[in-house]
Amino acid sequence: MTSSSPLVSVIIPARDEAGNLPGLLDEIAAALAAIEHEVLVVDDASRDETWAQLVARAAQDPRLRPLRHDRSAGQSTSVWQAARAARGTWLATLDGDGQNDPADLPSLIERACQGDVSLVAGHRTTRHDDWLKRVSSRIANGVRVRLLRDETPDTGCGLKVIERSAFLCLPYFDHMHRFLPALIQTQGGRCVSLPVNHRPRGAGRSHYGLNNRLWAGIIDMVGVIWLRRRSRLPAVLEAHTPDSRTTGTEGTS
């Protein structure tokens, strides 16, 4: 494995996370010290020192590849664009607020590399969020499981490991990151969930509330249901292989 084609590309969407990123990047480097990887951080139009920190750190760390938006485009767009710039076989996503624990990455990557899944999702069995996020997430997860039947208890967890080739086949839309297991399954892929650690936010504040977490998610779910019903994948496609006995030329004496 060479540095130009690492096993894992870690993708972190971040907005105003200058207080959390330095420690998070240190933890990622320690957790993945034995795994060839790169780290792509997408600065989603931060107004703090996020970009300056990333540029300074990238000058010392060739594995870090900072990207940025001049106007906020959201988490899904950040991940979608970074996935296309990534070079790894697998994409590992986690949030920039430090609540996802990078120490969980090796176990998720190990499970992904067993070869029978396209996505390994983290499951936050113990949440360290405020009451609004817990309640809206519980309701959204309950509705999603009932309607989509994606067999994933916690799609809101930012910690996931996804096969890059499978991700690149998915349809793009805003908020798609909340429905990755269902979208992967629509393409014929298999998903599993593993329990992961969840930590309180360090610095800064959350950018999510009731309107952009619960109500928007329910509206988007209608579109995902439509996509799943219209899909005919997986579909076995067989290619014709010419018979060498009929395509060869007769020998001459």
N, C-alpha and C positions, 0 to 999 in steps of 0.2 A: 504494500500500500504506500503510495507516494503522497506528498503534501498537496499535489494538484488534484488528487482524487481521494479525499479522506473517507473513512467509513461513515462518519456522522457529521452533519451540518447542524449546529445548534442555532435556532432562530429565536430572537428575543424582540418582540415589539415593545417599544418604550416611549412614554411621553412624560416629560418632567420627572424623570427618575434619577436625577443626579445624586440624590442621597442614598440610593439603593444599588446602583449598577456596579460601583467599584468592588464592594464586598461580594456581590453576586458573581461577577466575573472571576474573582479569586476562587470562589467555591467551585465554579465550573472547571477551572483549570486543575484544581486538586482532584475533583471527582473523576475527570477524564484523562488523567495523566498517563494512563496505560492504553488509551484508545486514540487512534489518529482522528483528529477532528478539526473543525473550523467553527468560528462563532460569528454569526451575522446579527448585528443589532440594528434595528430600524428605528431611528429617531423620528417619531411621528409629530414633527413640528413643535418640538419642545420649546418652552420659553425660559428654561433655566440653563444650567451649565452642562446638560447632558451631552450635546454635540462636542463641545470643547474637551470634555473628559474623554470621549471616545477617540477623537483625533489624536490626543496626546498619548493615550494608551496604545493605539494601533501603531504608533511610531516605534514602540518597544516590543510589541507582540504581533508577529506576522500571522498568527492564527485569527486575529480579530479583524473583521471586515465591516466597518461602519457604513451605514446607508441612512439617508434622511429624506423626509418630505418637507417641502416649503410650506405646505398647508396640510392640516391633519386629514388623513385618509382612513383612519381606523385600523383596528387590529387585523381584520381579515385581509384587507388590501396589503398591509405590511407583510403578513406571513406569505400571501400569495406571490408578491413580487420577490421576496427574499428566496422563496423556494426555487424560482427560476434562475436566480443568480447563484444558488448553492451548487456545490460540487460533490456533495456526499451521496452515498447510496441511500442513507436514511436521514430523515429530518427529525430533529428533536426540538420541540417547541416548549417554551416556558415563559411565564410572565416576567416583566421587568421590575415588579414591585418587591421581589424577594420572598413572596409567600410560598412559591414552589421551591422545594429543596433539591438542589443539584445532586445531592448524595443519592437520590433515587434513580438518577439517569443510568448508571451501569446495569442495574437489574432490569430496567425497561429495555435497554439496548440488547442485553443478553437474551431476553425473551423474544424480541423481534428477530434476532438473527437465527432463531431455530428454524425459520423458513416456512412456517405454516400460517403466518398472519401478515396482513398488510398494515395493521395499526395496533399499537399497544397504548391504551389510555390509562392515565392515572386516576385513581379513585380516592378522593379525600374523605377518609372515614371519620376524621375529627376535624371540624372546621374552626378556623380562628378568624371569623368575619363578624361584622356588626349584624344586628337582628334583621335589618332590611335585606341585606344580601342573602342571608340564610333563608329567609322566608320566600323571597322571590325565586331563588334558585331551587328550593324544594318544590314550589308549585310548578315552575317551568319544567323541571326534571320529571315530575309526575305526569304532566300532560304529554310531554315528549315520549316517554316510555310507553304510555297507553296508545298514542296515535302512531308512532313510528316503529315501535317494537324493535328498537335497535340493540336491546340487551346490553346497554351501557348505563351503569348507575349514575355516572357523573360526567356528562359531556362538557360541563363548564370548567373542569380542571384544565389549566393551561399546559400541564405537563403531559406530553404525548410523544410517541415515536412512530413516525409514519414512513412507509416506503416512498421515496421521492417519485419514482416512476408512476406509482398509483396516484399520488397527490396531483401530479401534473395532468392527469386525465380527468380530474374533477371539474364540474362547472363552477365558474366564479360568480359570486354575488356577495354583497356586503352582509356581514354576520355569518358567513359560511363556516367560520371556525367553530361555531356552536353545534354544528351538525355533521362533523367529519365522520363519526362512525356510521351514521345512516348513509351518507354519500359514498363512503368506501364500500359498504355492503351493496348499494345499488349497482356498483360496477363489478360485483362478484367477489369482492375481497372479504377477508375475515378479520374480526376485531376481538381483542380480549382486553380485560381491565385488570390492573394490579393495584393493591392498596399503596398509597404514598403518603408521605408526611405533608402537613400543611402548617404554615407559620403565620403569626401576626404580621401585618404590614409594618415595615420599618419606618421610613420617612415618607413624607408626602401624603396624598389622599387619593382615594379611588375615583376613577372617572365614570363609574357605572352607578346607575340608580334604577328606580322602578320603571321609568319610561323606556330606557334603552336596554334593559336587561329582560324584563318580564314581558311587557306588551309587545315590543318589537320582536322578541323571540317567538311569541305565539303567532304573530302575523307571518313571519318567515317560515314557520312550520307548515303553513298551508302550501307554500311553494315547494317545500321539500316533499310533501306528500304527493303533490302533482308530479314532480320529477320521478319519484319512485314508481308511481303507477304507469307512467309513460315509458319507463325503461324496459328493454327486452334483454338486458345483460344479466348474467353471462350467457353468451351464445357461442356454441362450439362452431368454429370455422375451420374447415378442412381445405387444404390446398391440393391441387392436382399435381401428382408427381409422374412425369413421363416414364414409361416403361422402357428401360434401356434396350430391351429385346426388340422393341418396335421402332426405336428411333435411330438405332445404329445403322451403319452402311454394311452391305455385304462385302465379304472379303474377295479379293481377286487372286487368281492363280498366275 
